[in-house]
Amino acid sequence: MFCGKCGIDVADSPFCKGCGCATANNAQDASQQSNQQQNFAGNQMNAHPEAKSKIVAGILALLIGTLGIHNFYLGFTGKAIAQLLMSTVGILLIFPPFVSWIWSLVEGIQILTGSINVDAKGIPLTE
């Protein structure tokens, strides 16, 4: 038996050793495996190398969000500085920074639920 794509003798092998395509004996299994490989490759290609983690951003927002750390992490420097200033000025004036705390709590929930799903560059957040 010969490969229909490259003409190499495939004998009883389920795949051609020359081009890797499926032989007639194993076409259905090969089709399923090919689809799985394409899905895996598609997922790998869709992941941006600079993508930030949604979980990390959400946890930063919930734990130390009043300092704007999650916004620094996501690249929203202006919002981060505003939260940092609100917190430090609040502490210096001896009143807790409630507004910054509520702001970070809301943003943390939005990040974890997917309402905020991109960073400052527009790159989607990863799981």
Backbone torsions as a table, in degrees:
resi	resn	phi	psi	omega
1	MET	NA	138.5	-177.6
2	PHE	-118.5	149.3	178.1
3	CYS	-68.0	132.5	179.1
4	GLY	-74.9	-14.9	-177.6
5	LYS	-93.8	-45.3	-175.7
6	CYS	-118.9	-9.9	175.5
7	GLY	83.9	7.3	179.8
8	ILE	-80.0	145.0	177.4
9	ASP	-67.1	121.9	-177.7
10	VAL	-105.2	-6.8	179.8
11	ALA	48.8	-121.9	-179.4
12	ASP	-105.3	14.3	-178.0
13	SER	-73.4	140.5	178.6
14	PRO	-71.2	-20.7	-179.8
15	PHE	-131.8	149.2	177.4
16	CYS	-73.2	133.4	179.4
17	LYS	-76.1	-18.2	-178.8
18	GLY	-84.2	-49.4	-175.6
19	CYS	-116.4	-11.3	177.1
20	GLY	84.8	2.1	-179.5
21	CYS	-76.4	162.3	-176.8
22	ALA	-78.5	144.7	173.7
23	THR	-84.5	170.4	-178.8
24	ALA	-62.5	-29.5	-178.3
25	ASN	-67.1	-28.4	-172.3
26	ASN	-129.3	33.3	-173.6
27	ALA	-65.8	-40.4	-177.8
28	GLN	-68.3	-47.3	178.4
29	ASP	-61.9	-38.7	-179.8
30	ALA	-66.9	-37.4	178.8
31	SER	-62.9	-43.3	178.0
32	GLN	-64.4	-43.0	179.9
33	GLN	-65.8	-38.6	178.9
34	SER	-63.4	-42.0	177.8
35	ASN	-62.7	-40.5	178.4
36	GLN	-64.8	-41.1	179.1
37	GLN	-65.3	-39.3	179.2
38	GLN	-66.8	-40.8	178.1
39	ASN	-63.3	-42.9	178.3
40	PHE	-62.8	-46.2	180.0
41	ALA	-64.0	-38.2	178.6
42	GLY	-64.0	-41.1	178.2
43	ASN	-66.4	-38.2	178.8
44	GLN	-66.9	-38.5	-177.6
45	MET	-73.5	-29.2	-178.3
46	ASN	-75.7	-20.6	-179.5
47	ALA	-74.9	118.3	-179.6
48	HIS	-78.2	137.9	-177.5
49	PRO	-63.4	-23.2	-179.9
50	GLU	-101.1	12.2	-176.6
51	ALA	-65.3	136.6	178.8
52	LYS	-94.6	157.7	-178.9
53	SER	-85.6	130.4	177.6
54	LYS	-67.0	-39.1	-179.0
55	ILE	-65.0	-45.5	180.0
56	VAL	-61.7	-46.6	-179.5
57	ALA	-61.8	-42.7	-179.9
58	GLY	-64.8	-43.1	179.9
59	ILE	-67.4	-40.8	176.1
60	LEU	-59.5	-41.3	-179.6
61	ALA	-65.1	-41.0	-177.5
62	LEU	-74.8	-34.9	-175.4
63	LEU	-88.0	-49.9	-177.5
64	ILE	-130.6	35.4	-176.9
65	GLY	-69.0	-22.3	-179.7
66	THR	-64.0	-22.0	177.3
67	LEU	-89.2	-2.1	177.6
68	GLY	76.6	16.5	-175.9
69	ILE	-60.3	-40.2	-179.6
70	HIS	-64.1	-34.2	177.7
71	ASN	-73.6	-34.4	172.3
72	PHE	-61.8	-43.5	-179.8
73	TYR	-60.2	-41.4	-178.6
74	LEU	-84.4	-6.7	177.2
75	GLY	93.7	5.0	177.8
76	PHE	-87.5	75.6	-172.5
77	THR	-64.4	-39.4	-179.2
78	GLY	-61.4	-48.7	177.8
79	LYS	-63.7	-38.1	-178.8
80	ALA	-64.0	-43.7	179.3
81	ILE	-65.6	-39.0	178.0
82	ALA	-61.4	-45.3	178.8
83	GLN	-65.8	-39.8	179.4
84	LEU	-63.4	-44.4	178.5
85	LEU	-65.2	-41.9	178.6
86	MET	-60.1	-40.4	-178.8
87	SER	-70.2	-46.8	-177.2
88	THR	-69.0	-40.7	177.6
89	VAL	-65.4	-39.8	177.9
90	GLY	-62.0	-42.2	179.5
91	ILE	-68.4	-39.8	179.6
92	LEU	-66.2	-32.4	179.9
93	LEU	-89.7	8.7	174.9
94	ILE	61.7	38.5	166.4
95	PHE	-136.7	139.9	-175.6
96	PRO	-63.9	144.5	-179.1
97	PRO	-79.7	71.8	-177.0
98	PHE	-61.9	-41.7	-177.1
99	VAL	-62.4	-45.4	178.9
100	SER	-65.1	-37.0	179.0
101	TRP	-65.6	-45.4	178.7
102	ILE	-64.9	-42.4	178.4
103	TRP	-57.2	-48.2	-178.4
104	SER	-69.8	-34.1	177.0
105	LEU	-63.0	-45.7	178.7
106	VAL	-63.2	-45.0	179.0
107	GLU	-64.8	-37.7	177.3
108	GLY	-61.1	-44.3	177.8
109	ILE	-65.1	-41.8	178.8
110	GLN	-63.4	-38.7	179.1
111	ILE	-65.9	-47.2	-176.3
112	LEU	-70.1	-28.5	178.7
113	THR	-88.9	-10.2	176.5
114	GLY	98.4	1.9	176.6
115	SER	-66.3	-37.8	170.9
116	ILE	-103.7	108.7	-173.6
117	ASN	-126.7	10.3	176.1
118	VAL	-135.3	156.8	176.0
119	ASP	-90.6	-170.7	-176.4
120	ALA	-63.9	-26.2	179.5
121	LYS	-87.0	-2.9	-178.6
122	GLY	85.8	10.2	179.1
123	ILE	-82.0	127.7	-179.4
124	PRO	-61.5	143.0	177.8
125	LEU	-75.8	145.9	177.6
126	THR	-94.3	164.7	178.0
127	GLU	-72.1	NA	NA
